[in-house]
Amino acid sequence: MSASAASTFQKSLPGSEDLAYLVDNLHFGQKVERAKQLLRWAFDNYGDNAVVANSLGKDSMVIWDLAKRVNPNVKGFIVTTYYKPAETIEFMNNLVNDNPNLKVYGSAHKVDDLYKTDPDKCCQILKVEPVRQAVEELNVSCWITGLRCTEGRTRTDFKEIEERDEGLIKLNPILLFKEREVWQYLALFQVPVNPLYAEGYRSLGCAPCTSITTEDNERAGRWLNSSKCGGECGIHTQPLKDVKTANV
Ligand code: SF4
């Protein structure tokens, strides 16, 4: 599948030239069907090389459930760090136990308290590099994410199909889902979620960099009180394929 063919498919989806309009004007059922259509396209064209990135958050659980409905043999990967909360680790272990097609990656580098002084570098070592490793080892040519364009200030410009890296398509099938529609899906299809959401978190990451807030911005509790507040770890903003591992 060439990049231009992916672009042609994207353009064939109704309304894809104005995603902001679709966010507000497609209803829940239409968004679910659109997500399945995107997933079908990915599995038809990339087969086993279409792989789900599962961050263990609510959006990832929606995309993992949808992907399994479209392709029961779908493969996925999780990147964990030794800073993940105990609840997240337990949730991950149960999920992997029930889903042997999910492979876990993580860095063995010791970074001490780097998140306090240089969170970008910490994320680079503990998150971005293991994702690159997963992309290489699993021979991923289409990675499927749970990214949504209404999550926060850094996520407004993504498309449902992206061609950022040479040889690596990124598919965002639930890009149009609002937070409410994510919870609607999880409730209707009885998909398990990390118990930390019940405490008030709306976006989950590593323990030292994740807070409960009352801000409107869904990702406002990520890297609170730092220059990275509400930002990104880097996996959605950096190249992932055929990149030399950083000298860390
Ligand atoms: S979220 Fe925080 S602890 Fe986790 S990798 Fe990034 S900076 Fe490090």
Boltz pocket constraint, residues with backbone or C-beta under 6 A from the ligand:
constraints:
  - pocket:
      binder: B
      contacts: [[A, 81], [A, 83], [A, 114], [A, 115], [A, 118], [A, 119], [A, 120], [A, 122], [A, 123], [A, 124], [A, 126], [A, 127], [A, 205], [A, 206], [A, 207], [A, 208], [A, 209], [A, 233]]
      max_distance: 6.0
